[in-house]
Amino acid sequence: MNFQVRMLELLSSRGISWLAVSESEMMTQGSNILAIRPNVVVLVAGNPEIEARLREKNVEVHLFHGENIAVRGDGGPTCLTAPLQRLL
């Protein structure tokens, strides 16, 4: 069993679900999603499929225009941020 399957099984066992991103939106950083807190994320604008799927799951989606940075491959939301400390 490969690492990806084991990771998905672990997530599932903890009640965590995931969404698949289409190949076309992979090219526009649709899979590069920054979680700010539970159910709140930052996503590069221009990825309507995954944006709609997130919103269907009641996730609050904040978009940024990253066509000159993220989509060119210079870094998406997760790469363009410093580590965050989450306070409970």
mmCIF file as gemmi writes it, N, C-alpha and C atoms, coordinates in Angstrom:
data_model
loop_
_atom_site.group_PDB
_atom_site.id
_atom_site.type_symbol
_atom_site.label_atom_id
_atom_site.label_alt_id
_atom_site.label_comp_id
_atom_site.label_asym_id
_atom_site.label_entity_id
_atom_site.label_seq_id
_atom_site.pdbx_PDB_ins_code
_atom_site.Cartn_x
_atom_site.Cartn_y
_atom_site.Cartn_z
_atom_site.occupancy
_atom_site.B_iso_or_equiv
_atom_site.pdbx_formal_charge
_atom_site.auth_seq_id
_atom_site.auth_asym_id
_atom_site.pdbx_PDB_model_num
ATOM 1 N N . MET Axp A 1 ? 0.851 -1.168 0 1 0 ? 1 A 1
ATOM 2 C CA . MET Axp A 1 ? 0 0 0 1 0 ? 1 A 1
ATOM 3 C C . MET Axp A 1 ? 0.903 1.24 0 1 0 ? 1 A 1
ATOM 4 N N . ASN Axp A 2 ? 0.581 2.189 -0.868 1 0 ? 2 A 1
ATOM 5 C CA . ASN Axp A 2 ? 1.46 3.354 -0.968 1 0 ? 2 A 1
ATOM 6 C C . ASN Axp A 2 ? 1.097 4.428 0.056 1 0 ? 2 A 1
ATOM 7 N N . PHE Axp A 3 ? 1.966 5.411 0.17 1 0 ? 3 A 1
ATOM 8 C CA . PHE Axp A 3 ? 1.813 6.477 1.161 1 0 ? 3 A 1
ATOM 9 C C . PHE Axp A 3 ? 0.506 7.241 0.99 1 0 ? 3 A 1
ATOM 10 N N . GLN Axp A 4 ? 0.129 7.562 -0.254 1 0 ? 4 A 1
ATOM 11 C CA . GLN Axp A 4 ? -1.081 8.347 -0.486 1 0 ? 4 A 1
ATOM 12 C C . GLN Axp A 4 ? -2.321 7.624 0.03 1 0 ? 4 A 1
ATOM 13 N N . VAL Axp A 5 ? -2.399 6.325 -0.21 1 0 ? 5 A 1
ATOM 14 C CA . VAL Axp A 5 ? -3.546 5.543 0.258 1 0 ? 5 A 1
ATOM 15 C C . VAL Axp A 5 ? -3.566 5.518 1.777 1 0 ? 5 A 1
ATOM 16 N N . ARG Axp A 6 ? -2.426 5.307 2.403 1 0 ? 6 A 1
ATOM 17 C CA . ARG Axp A 6 ? -2.36 5.284 3.869 1 0 ? 6 A 1
ATOM 18 C C . ARG Axp A 6 ? -2.762 6.637 4.442 1 0 ? 6 A 1
ATOM 19 N N . MET Axp A 7 ? -2.335 7.735 3.806 1 0 ? 7 A 1
ATOM 20 C CA . MET Axp A 7 ? -2.69 9.067 4.289 1 0 ? 7 A 1
ATOM 21 C C . MET Axp A 7 ? -4.194 9.296 4.193 1 0 ? 7 A 1
ATOM 22 N N . LEU Axp A 8 ? -4.816 8.923 3.078 1 0 ? 8 A 1
ATOM 23 C CA . LEU Axp A 8 ? -6.261 9.089 2.927 1 0 ? 8 A 1
ATOM 24 C C . LEU Axp A 8 ? -7.027 8.232 3.93 1 0 ? 8 A 1
ATOM 25 N N . GLU Axp A 9 ? -6.542 7.036 4.191 1 0 ? 9 A 1
ATOM 26 C CA . GLU Axp A 9 ? -7.177 6.182 5.192 1 0 ? 9 A 1
ATOM 27 C C . GLU Axp A 9 ? -7.066 6.795 6.588 1 0 ? 9 A 1
ATOM 28 N N . LEU Axp A 10 ? -5.913 7.368 6.903 1 0 ? 10 A 1
ATOM 29 C CA . LEU Axp A 10 ? -5.721 8.024 8.202 1 0 ? 10 A 1
ATOM 30 C C . LEU Axp A 10 ? -6.681 9.207 8.343 1 0 ? 10 A 1
ATOM 31 N N . LEU Axp A 11 ? -6.76 10.037 7.306 1 0 ? 11 A 1
ATOM 32 C CA . LEU Axp A 11 ? -7.675 11.179 7.346 1 0 ? 11 A 1
ATOM 33 C C . LEU Axp A 11 ? -9.109 10.711 7.546 1 0 ? 11 A 1
ATOM 34 N N . SER Axp A 12 ? -9.504 9.702 6.804 1 0 ? 12 A 1
ATOM 35 C CA . SER Axp A 12 ? -10.861 9.169 6.905 1 0 ? 12 A 1
ATOM 36 C C . SER Axp A 12 ? -11.146 8.643 8.308 1 0 ? 12 A 1
ATOM 37 N N . SER Axp A 13 ? -10.187 7.977 8.905 1 0 ? 13 A 1
ATOM 38 C CA . SER Axp A 13 ? -10.374 7.431 10.259 1 0 ? 13 A 1
ATOM 39 C C . SER Axp A 13 ? -10.555 8.53 11.292 1 0 ? 13 A 1
ATOM 40 N N . ARG Axp A 14 ? -10.098 9.733 10.98 1 0 ? 14 A 1
ATOM 41 C CA . ARG Axp A 14 ? -10.248 10.889 11.885 1 0 ? 14 A 1
ATOM 42 C C . ARG Axp A 14 ? -11.429 11.769 11.501 1 0 ? 14 A 1
ATOM 43 N N . GLY Axp A 15 ? -12.235 11.287 10.567 1 0 ? 15 A 1
ATOM 44 C CA . GLY Axp A 15 ? -13.421 12.043 10.175 1 0 ? 15 A 1
ATOM 45 C C . GLY Axp A 15 ? -13.134 13.222 9.265 1 0 ? 15 A 1
ATOM 46 N N . ILE Axp A 16 ? -11.976 13.197 8.61 1 0 ? 16 A 1
ATOM 47 C CA . ILE Axp A 16 ? -11.578 14.286 7.718 1 0 ? 16 A 1
ATOM 48 C C . ILE Axp A 16 ? -11.82 13.846 6.28 1 0 ? 16 A 1
ATOM 49 N N . SER Axp A 17 ? -12.552 14.662 5.529 1 0 ? 17 A 1
ATOM 50 C CA . SER Axp A 17 ? -12.804 14.337 4.129 1 0 ? 17 A 1
ATOM 51 C C . SER Axp A 17 ? -11.903 15.175 3.236 1 0 ? 17 A 1
ATOM 52 N N . TRP Axp A 18 ? -11.867 14.841 1.958 1 0 ? 18 A 1
ATOM 53 C CA . TRP Axp A 18 ? -11.033 15.564 1.009 1 0 ? 18 A 1
ATOM 54 C C . TRP Axp A 18 ? -11.788 15.702 -0.293 1 0 ? 18 A 1
ATOM 55 N N . LEU Axp A 19 ? -11.323 16.637 -1.101 1 0 ? 19 A 1
ATOM 56 C CA . LEU Axp A 19 ? -11.908 16.881 -2.418 1 0 ? 19 A 1
ATOM 57 C C . LEU Axp A 19 ? -10.823 16.71 -3.465 1 0 ? 19 A 1
ATOM 58 N N . ALA Axp A 20 ? -11.163 16.053 -4.558 1 0 ? 20 A 1
ATOM 59 C CA . ALA Axp A 20 ? -10.217 15.912 -5.66 1 0 ? 20 A 1
ATOM 60 C C . ALA Axp A 20 ? -10.288 17.163 -6.536 1 0 ? 20 A 1
ATOM 61 N N . VAL Axp A 21 ? -9.156 17.583 -7.033 1 0 ? 21 A 1
ATOM 62 C CA . VAL Axp A 21 ? -9.058 18.748 -7.917 1 0 ? 21 A 1
ATOM 63 C C . VAL Axp A 21 ? -8.845 18.248 -9.336 1 0 ? 21 A 1
ATOM 64 N N . SER Axp A 22 ? -9.58 18.84 -10.287 1 0 ? 22 A 1
ATOM 65 C CA . SER Axp A 22 ? -9.45 18.408 -11.681 1 0 ? 22 A 1
ATOM 66 C C . SER Axp A 22 ? -8.057 18.715 -12.213 1 0 ? 22 A 1
ATOM 67 N N . GLU Axp A 23 ? -7.666 17.989 -13.222 1 0 ? 23 A 1
ATOM 68 C CA . GLU Axp A 23 ? -6.344 18.191 -13.827 1 0 ? 23 A 1
ATOM 69 C C . GLU Axp A 23 ? -6.194 19.614 -14.366 1 0 ? 23 A 1
ATOM 70 N N . SER Axp A 24 ? -7.268 20.158 -14.957 1 0 ? 24 A 1
ATOM 71 C CA . SER Axp A 24 ? -7.182 21.52 -15.509 1 0 ? 24 A 1
ATOM 72 C C . SER Axp A 24 ? -6.955 22.549 -14.404 1 0 ? 24 A 1
ATOM 73 N N . GLU Axp A 25 ? -7.554 22.339 -13.238 1 0 ? 25 A 1
ATOM 74 C CA . GLU Axp A 25 ? -7.364 23.297 -12.147 1 0 ? 25 A 1
ATOM 75 C C . GLU Axp A 25 ? -6.066 23.051 -11.388 1 0 ? 25 A 1
ATOM 76 N N . MET Axp A 26 ? -5.467 21.902 -11.576 1 0 ? 26 A 1
ATOM 77 C CA . MET Axp A 26 ? -4.131 21.68 -11.006 1 0 ? 26 A 1
ATOM 78 C C . MET Axp A 26 ? -3.145 22.665 -11.639 1 0 ? 26 A 1
ATOM 79 N N . MET Axp A 27 ? -3.347 22.94 -12.914 1 0 ? 27 A 1
ATOM 80 C CA . MET Axp A 27 ? -2.434 23.831 -13.645 1 0 ? 27 A 1
ATOM 81 C C . MET Axp A 27 ? -2.586 25.297 -13.225 1 0 ? 27 A 1
ATOM 82 N N . THR Axp A 28 ? -3.685 25.642 -12.563 1 0 ? 28 A 1
ATOM 83 C CA . THR Axp A 28 ? -3.904 27.026 -12.13 1 0 ? 28 A 1
ATOM 84 C C . THR Axp A 28 ? -3.922 27.124 -10.604 1 0 ? 28 A 1
ATOM 85 N N . GLN Axp A 29 ? -3.19 26.214 -9.959 1 0 ? 29 A 1
ATOM 86 C CA . GLN Axp A 29 ? -3 26.197 -8.51 1 0 ? 29 A 1
ATOM 87 C C . GLN Axp A 29 ? -4.288 25.912 -7.735 1 0 ? 29 A 1
ATOM 88 N N . GLY Axp A 30 ? -5.245 25.227 -8.365 1 0 ? 30 A 1
ATOM 89 C CA . GLY Axp A 30 ? -6.482 24.898 -7.676 1 0 ? 30 A 1
ATOM 90 C C . GLY Axp A 30 ? -6.315 23.957 -6.498 1 0 ? 30 A 1
ATOM 91 N N . SER Axp A 31 ? -5.229 23.237 -6.454 1 0 ? 31 A 1
ATOM 92 C CA . SER Axp A 31 ? -4.984 22.325 -5.328 1 0 ? 31 A 1
ATOM 93 C C . SER Axp A 31 ? -4.15 22.984 -4.233 1 0 ? 31 A 1
ATOM 94 N N . ASN Axp A 32 ? -3.665 24.167 -4.48 1 0 ? 32 A 1
ATOM 95 C CA . ASN Axp A 32 ? -2.823 24.874 -3.512 1 0 ? 32 A 1
ATOM 96 C C . ASN Axp A 32 ? -3.737 25.776 -2.679 1 0 ? 32 A 1
ATOM 97 N N . ILE Axp A 33 ? -4.304 25.208 -1.63 1 0 ? 33 A 1
ATOM 98 C CA . ILE Axp A 33 ? -5.311 25.869 -0.816 1 0 ? 33 A 1
ATOM 99 C C . ILE Axp A 33 ? -4.759 26.048 0.594 1 0 ? 33 A 1
ATOM 100 N N . LEU Axp A 34 ? -4.806 27.28 1.091 1 0 ? 34 A 1
ATOM 101 C CA . LEU Axp A 34 ? -4.294 27.58 2.424 1 0 ? 34 A 1
ATOM 102 C C . LEU Axp A 34 ? -5.446 27.593 3.416 1 0 ? 34 A 1
ATOM 103 N N . ALA Axp A 35 ? -5.387 26.72 4.414 1 0 ? 35 A 1
ATOM 104 C CA . ALA Axp A 35 ? -6.389 26.711 5.483 1 0 ? 35 A 1
ATOM 105 C C . ALA Axp A 35 ? -5.984 27.741 6.531 1 0 ? 35 A 1
ATOM 106 N N . ILE Axp A 36 ? -6.859 28.718 6.745 1 0 ? 36 A 1
ATOM 107 C CA . ILE Axp A 36 ? -6.615 29.754 7.749 1 0 ? 36 A 1
ATOM 108 C C . ILE Axp A 36 ? -7.071 29.276 9.122 1 0 ? 36 A 1
ATOM 109 N N . ARG Axp A 37 ? -8.216 28.65 9.144 1 0 ? 37 A 1
ATOM 110 C CA . ARG Axp A 37 ? -8.771 27.995 10.327 1 0 ? 37 A 1
ATOM 111 C C . ARG Axp A 37 ? -9.785 26.982 9.794 1 0 ? 37 A 1
ATOM 112 N N . PRO Axp A 38 ? -10.343 26.155 10.65 1 0 ? 38 A 1
ATOM 113 C CA . PRO Axp A 38 ? -11.301 25.172 10.136 1 0 ? 38 A 1
ATOM 114 C C . PRO Axp A 38 ? -12.408 25.837 9.311 1 0 ? 38 A 1
ATOM 115 N N . ASN Axp A 39 ? -12.586 25.319 8.107 1 0 ? 39 A 1
ATOM 116 C CA . ASN Axp A 39 ? -13.62 25.775 7.171 1 0 ? 39 A 1
ATOM 117 C C . ASN Axp A 39 ? -13.425 27.184 6.647 1 0 ? 39 A 1
ATOM 118 N N . VAL Axp A 40 ? -12.215 27.691 6.689 1 0 ? 40 A 1
ATOM 119 C CA . VAL Axp A 40 ? -11.879 28.995 6.092 1 0 ? 40 A 1
ATOM 120 C C . VAL Axp A 40 ? -10.57 28.824 5.329 1 0 ? 40 A 1
ATOM 121 N N . VAL Axp A 41 ? -10.6 29.113 4.007 1 0 ? 41 A 1
ATOM 122 C CA . VAL Axp A 41 ? -9.423 28.894 3.179 1 0 ? 41 A 1
ATOM 123 C C . VAL Axp A 41 ? -9.162 30.072 2.249 1 0 ? 41 A 1
ATOM 124 N N . VAL Axp A 42 ? -7.945 30.106 1.72 1 0 ? 42 A 1
ATOM 125 C CA . VAL Axp A 42 ? -7.549 31.056 0.679 1 0 ? 42 A 1
ATOM 126 C C . VAL Axp A 42 ? -7.239 30.239 -0.565 1 0 ? 42 A 1
ATOM 127 N N . LEU Axp A 43 ? -7.783 30.7 -1.711 1 0 ? 43 A 1
ATOM 128 C CA . LEU Axp A 43 ? -7.66 29.986 -2.974 1 0 ? 43 A 1
ATOM 129 C C . LEU Axp A 43 ? -7.353 30.986 -4.074 1 0 ? 43 A 1
ATOM 130 N N . VAL Axp A 44 ? -6.54 30.596 -5.03 1 0 ? 44 A 1
ATOM 131 C CA . VAL Axp A 44 ? -6.269 31.441 -6.195 1 0 ? 44 A 1
ATOM 132 C C . VAL Axp A 44 ? -7.554 31.558 -7.02 1 0 ? 44 A 1
ATOM 133 N N . ALA Axp A 45 ? -7.935 32.779 -7.373 1 0 ? 45 A 1
ATOM 134 C CA . ALA Axp A 45 ? -9.112 33.004 -8.22 1 0 ? 45 A 1
ATOM 135 C C . ALA Axp A 45 ? -8.91 32.323 -9.566 1 0 ? 45 A 1
ATOM 136 N N . GLY Axp A 46 ? -10.01 31.931 -10.185 1 0 ? 46 A 1
ATOM 137 C CA . GLY Axp A 46 ? -9.929 31.292 -11.495 1 0 ? 46 A 1
ATOM 138 C C . GLY Axp A 46 ? -10.007 29.785 -11.436 1 0 ? 46 A 1
ATOM 139 N N . ASN Axp A 47 ? -10.433 29.251 -10.309 1 0 ? 47 A 1
ATOM 140 C CA . ASN Axp A 47 ? -10.602 27.812 -10.135 1 0 ? 47 A 1
ATOM 141 C C . ASN Axp A 47 ? -12.039 27.537 -9.691 1 0 ? 47 A 1
ATOM 142 N N . PRO Axp A 48 ? -12.997 27.767 -10.601 1 0 ? 48 A 1
ATOM 143 C CA . PRO Axp A 48 ? -14.411 27.713 -10.208 1 0 ? 48 A 1
ATOM 144 C C . PRO Axp A 48 ? -14.899 26.333 -9.768 1 0 ? 48 A 1
ATOM 145 N N . GLU Axp A 49 ? -14.306 25.271 -10.287 1 0 ? 49 A 1
ATOM 146 C CA . GLU Axp A 49 ? -14.771 23.93 -9.909 1 0 ? 49 A 1
ATOM 147 C C . GLU Axp A 49 ? -14.509 23.659 -8.443 1 0 ? 49 A 1
ATOM 148 N N . ILE Axp A 50 ? -13.262 23.816 -8.015 1 0 ? 50 A 1
ATOM 149 C CA . ILE Axp A 50 ? -12.934 23.512 -6.619 1 0 ? 50 A 1
ATOM 150 C C . ILE Axp A 50 ? -13.519 24.574 -5.698 1 0 ? 50 A 1
ATOM 151 N N . GLU Axp A 51 ? -13.612 25.821 -6.152 1 0 ? 51 A 1
ATOM 152 C CA . GLU Axp A 51 ? -14.255 26.856 -5.335 1 0 ? 51 A 1
ATOM 153 C C . GLU Axp A 51 ? -15.706 26.464 -5.042 1 0 ? 51 A 1
ATOM 154 N N . ALA Axp A 52 ? -16.441 26.038 -6.057 1 0 ? 52 A 1
ATOM 155 C CA . ALA Axp A 52 ? -17.844 25.649 -5.872 1 0 ? 52 A 1
ATOM 156 C C . ALA Axp A 52 ? -17.958 24.438 -4.947 1 0 ? 52 A 1
ATOM 157 N N . ARG Axp A 53 ? -17.067 23.491 -5.112 1 0 ? 53 A 1
ATOM 158 C CA . ARG Axp A 53 ? -17.119 22.29 -4.267 1 0 ? 53 A 1
ATOM 159 C C . ARG Axp A 53 ? -16.826 22.616 -2.815 1 0 ? 53 A 1
ATOM 160 N N . LEU Axp A 54 ? -15.88 23.532 -2.594 1 0 ? 54 A 1
ATOM 161 C CA . LEU Axp A 54 ? -15.595 23.97 -1.223 1 0 ? 54 A 1
ATOM 162 C C . LEU Axp A 54 ? -16.803 24.678 -0.621 1 0 ? 54 A 1
ATOM 163 N N . ARG Axp A 55 ? -17.39 25.586 -1.383 1 0 ? 55 A 1
ATOM 164 C CA . ARG Axp A 55 ? -18.557 26.33 -0.888 1 0 ? 55 A 1
ATOM 165 C C . ARG Axp A 55 ? -19.733 25.393 -0.616 1 0 ? 55 A 1
ATOM 166 N N . GLU Axp A 56 ? -19.895 24.343 -1.429 1 0 ? 56 A 1
ATOM 167 C CA . GLU Axp A 56 ? -20.947 23.35 -1.185 1 0 ? 56 A 1
ATOM 168 C C . GLU Axp A 56 ? -20.766 22.654 0.157 1 0 ? 56 A 1
ATOM 169 N N . LYS Axp A 57 ? -19.523 22.572 0.603 1 0 ? 57 A 1
ATOM 170 C CA . LYS Axp A 57 ? -19.203 21.958 1.895 1 0 ? 57 A 1
ATOM 171 C C . LYS Axp A 57 ? -19.222 22.994 3.024 1 0 ? 57 A 1
ATOM 172 N N . ASN Axp A 58 ? -19.755 24.189 2.722 1 0 ? 58 A 1
ATOM 173 C CA . ASN Axp A 58 ? -19.844 25.29 3.695 1 0 ? 58 A 1
ATOM 174 C C . ASN Axp A 58 ? -18.49 25.792 4.158 1 0 ? 58 A 1
ATOM 175 N N . VAL Axp A 59 ? -17.526 25.755 3.259 1 0 ? 59 A 1
ATOM 176 C CA . VAL Axp A 59 ? -16.208 26.317 3.534 1 0 ? 59 A 1
ATOM 177 C C . VAL Axp A 59 ? -16.217 27.775 3.063 1 0 ? 59 A 1
ATOM 178 N N . GLU Axp A 60 ? -15.745 28.665 3.91 1 0 ? 60 A 1
ATOM 179 C CA . GLU Axp A 60 ? -15.62 30.084 3.555 1 0 ? 60 A 1
ATOM 180 C C . GLU Axp A 60 ? -14.363 30.233 2.696 1 0 ? 60 A 1
ATOM 181 N N . VAL Axp A 61 ? -14.533 30.695 1.458 1 0 ? 61 A 1
ATOM 182 C CA . VAL Axp A 61 ? -13.428 30.769 0.501 1 0 ? 61 A 1
ATOM 183 C C . VAL Axp A 61 ? -13.068 32.233 0.252 1 0 ? 61 A 1
ATOM 184 N N . HIS Axp A 62 ? -11.814 32.569 0.473 1 0 ? 62 A 1
ATOM 185 C CA . HIS Axp A 62 ? -11.287 33.898 0.155 1 0 ? 62 A 1
ATOM 186 C C . HIS Axp A 62 ? -10.396 33.756 -1.063 1 0 ? 62 A 1
ATOM 187 N N . LEU Axp A 63 ? -10.696 34.513 -2.104 1 0 ? 63 A 1
ATOM 188 C CA . LEU Axp A 63 ? -9.941 34.427 -3.357 1 0 ? 63 A 1
ATOM 189 C C . LEU Axp A 63 ? -8.914 35.535 -3.444 1 0 ? 63 A 1
ATOM 190 N N . PHE Axp A 64 ? -7.808 35.246 -4.104 1 0 ? 64 A 1
ATOM 191 C CA . PHE Axp A 64 ? -6.863 36.306 -4.453 1 0 ? 64 A 1
ATOM 192 C C . PHE Axp A 64 ? -6.452 36.122 -5.903 1 0 ? 64 A 1
ATOM 193 N N . HIS Axp A 65 ? -6.169 37.215 -6.541 1 0 ? 65 A 1
ATOM 194 C CA . HIS Axp A 65 ? -5.784 37.188 -7.952 1 0 ? 65 A 1
ATOM 195 C C . HIS Axp A 65 ? -4.292 36.868 -8.035 1 0 ? 65 A 1
ATOM 196 N N . GLY Axp A 66 ? -4 35.65 -8.39 1 0 ? 66 A 1
ATOM 197 C CA . GLY Axp A 66 ? -2.621 35.189 -8.405 1 0 ? 66 A 1
ATOM 198 C C . GLY Axp A 66 ? -2.108 34.842 -9.779 1 0 ? 66 A 1
ATOM 199 N N . GLU Axp A 67 ? -2.77 35.374 -10.827 1 0 ? 67 A 1
ATOM 200 C CA . GLU Axp A 67 ? -2.353 35.001 -12.181 1 0 ? 67 A 1
ATOM 201 C C . GLU Axp A 67 ? -0.924 35.427 -12.502 1 0 ? 67 A 1
ATOM 202 N N . ASN Axp A 68 ? -0.408 36.455 -11.845 1 0 ? 68 A 1
ATOM 203 C CA . ASN Axp A 68 ? 0.957 36.912 -12.119 1 0 ? 68 A 1
ATOM 204 C C . ASN Axp A 68 ? 1.983 36.293 -11.176 1 0 ? 68 A 1
ATOM 205 N N . ILE Axp A 69 ? 1.524 35.562 -10.185 1 0 ? 69 A 1
ATOM 206 C CA . ILE Axp A 69 ? 2.45 34.932 -9.238 1 0 ? 69 A 1
ATOM 207 C C . ILE Axp A 69 ? 2.199 33.438 -9.191 1 0 ? 69 A 1
ATOM 208 N N . ALA Axp A 70 ? 1.078 33.058 -8.598 1 0 ? 70 A 1
ATOM 209 C CA . ALA Axp A 70 ? 0.802 31.644 -8.338 1 0 ? 70 A 1
ATOM 210 C C . ALA Axp A 70 ? 0.656 30.829 -9.61 1 0 ? 70 A 1
ATOM 211 N N . VAL Axp A 71 ? -0.123 31.313 -10.555 1 0 ? 71 A 1
ATOM 212 C CA . VAL Axp A 71 ? -0.397 30.532 -11.762 1 0 ? 71 A 1
ATOM 213 C C . VAL Axp A 71 ? 0.85 30.385 -12.618 1 0 ? 71 A 1
ATOM 214 N N . ARG Axp A 72 ? 1.748 31.355 -12.556 1 0 ? 72 A 1
ATOM 215 C CA . ARG Axp A 72 ? 3.016 31.252 -13.301 1 0 ? 72 A 1
ATOM 216 C C . ARG Axp A 72 ? 3.952 30.232 -12.673 1 0 ? 72 A 1
ATOM 217 N N . GLY Axp A 73 ? 3.629 29.775 -11.486 1 0 ? 73 A 1
ATOM 218 C CA . GLY Axp A 73 ? 4.46 28.768 -10.833 1 0 ? 73 A 1
ATOM 219 C C . GLY Axp A 73 ? 5.427 29.331 -9.823 1 0 ? 73 A 1
ATOM 220 N N . ASP Axp A 74 ? 5.254 30.609 -9.464 1 0 ? 74 A 1
ATOM 221 C CA . ASP Axp A 74 ? 6.166 31.227 -8.497 1 0 ? 74 A 1
ATOM 222 C C . ASP Axp A 74 ? 5.75 30.983 -7.051 1 0 ? 74 A 1
ATOM 223 N N . GLY Axp A 75 ? 4.621 30.381 -6.835 1 0 ? 75 A 1
ATOM 224 C CA . GLY Axp A 75 ? 4.17 30.056 -5.479 1 0 ? 75 A 1
ATOM 225 C C . GLY Axp A 75 ? 2.69 30.301 -5.315 1 0 ? 75 A 1
ATOM 226 N N . GLY Axp A 76 ? 2.03 29.373 -4.667 1 0 ? 76 A 1
ATOM 227 C CA . GLY Axp A 76 ? 0.609 29.517 -4.386 1 0 ? 76 A 1
ATOM 228 C C . GLY Axp A 76 ? 0.386 29.993 -2.967 1 0 ? 76 A 1
ATOM 229 N N . PRO Axp A 77 ? -0.859 29.972 -2.497 1 0 ? 77 A 1
ATOM 230 C CA . PRO Axp A 77 ? -1.175 30.494 -1.171 1 0 ? 77 A 1
ATOM 231 C C . PRO Axp A 77 ? -0.37 29.854 -0.048 1 0 ? 77 A 1
ATOM 232 N N . THR Axp A 78 ? -0.112 28.556 -0.133 1 0 ? 78 A 1
ATOM 233 C CA . THR Axp A 78 ? 0.629 27.911 0.953 1 0 ? 78 A 1
ATOM 234 C C . THR Axp A 78 ? 2.109 28.277 0.928 1 0 ? 78 A 1
ATOM 235 N N . CYS Axp A 79 ? 2.659 28.553 -0.234 1 0 ? 79 A 1
ATOM 236 C CA . CYS Axp A 79 ? 4.079 28.884 -0.36 1 0 ? 79 A 1
ATOM 237 C C . CYS Axp A 79 ? 4.361 30.363 -0.109 1 0 ? 79 A 1
ATOM 238 N N . LEU Axp A 80 ? 3.341 31.198 -0.258 1 0 ? 80 A 1
ATOM 239 C CA . LEU Axp A 80 ? 3.542 32.641 -0.139 1 0 ? 80 A 1
ATOM 240 C C . LEU Axp A 80 ? 3.263 33.168 1.253 1 0 ? 80 A 1
ATOM 241 N N . THR Axp A 81 ? 3.117 32.285 2.227 1 0 ? 81 A 1
ATOM 242 C CA . THR Axp A 81 ? 2.838 32.705 3.595 1 0 ? 81 A 1
ATOM 243 C C . THR Axp A 81 ? 3.908 32.196 4.534 1 0 ? 81 A 1
ATOM 244 N N . ALA Axp A 82 ? 4.009 32.876 5.654 1 0 ? 82 A 1
ATOM 245 C CA . ALA Axp A 82 ? 4.879 32.425 6.741 1 0 ? 82 A 1
ATOM 246 C C . ALA Axp A 82 ? 4.046 31.506 7.626 1 0 ? 82 A 1
ATOM 247 N N . PRO Axp A 83 ? 4.698 30.691 8.43 1 0 ? 83 A 1
ATOM 248 C CA . PRO Axp A 83 ? 3.934 29.833 9.341 1 0 ? 83 A 1
ATOM 249 C C . PRO Axp A 83 ? 3.027 30.673 10.252 1 0 ? 83 A 1
ATOM 250 N N . LEU Axp A 84 ? 1.839 30.13 10.514 1 0 ? 84 A 1
ATOM 251 C CA . LEU Axp A 84 ? 0.879 30.784 11.383 1 0 ? 84 A 1
ATOM 252 C C . LEU Axp A 84 ? 0.78 30.016 12.697 1 0 ? 84 A 1
ATOM 253 N N . GLN Axp A 85 ? 0.623 30.744 13.782 1 0 ? 85 A 1
ATOM 254 C CA . GLN Axp A 85 ? 0.347 30.09 15.063 1 0 ? 85 A 1
ATOM 255 C C . GLN Axp A 85 ? -1.14 30.22 15.293 1 0 ? 85 A 1
ATOM 256 N N . ARG Axp A 86 ? -1.8 29.107 15.445 1 0 ? 86 A 1
ATOM 257 C CA . ARG Axp A 86 ? -3.234 29.105 15.69 1 0 ? 86 A 1
ATOM 258 C C . ARG Axp A 86 ? -3.495 29.085 17.181 1 0 ? 86 A 1
ATOM 259 N N . LEU Axp A 87 ? -4.311 30.004 17.605 1 0 ? 87 A 1
ATOM 260 C CA . LEU Axp A 87 ? -4.687 30.071 19.02 1 0 ? 87 A 1
ATOM 261 C C . LEU Axp A 87 ? -6.059 29.446 19.175 1 0 ? 87 A 1
ATOM 262 N N . LEU Axp A 88 ? -6.19 28.596 20.15 1 0 ? 88 A 1
ATOM 263 C CA . LEU Axp A 88 ? -7.489 27.94 20.382 1 0 ? 88 A 1
ATOM 264 C C . LEU Axp A 88 ? -8.302 28.716 21.367 1 0 ? 88 A 1
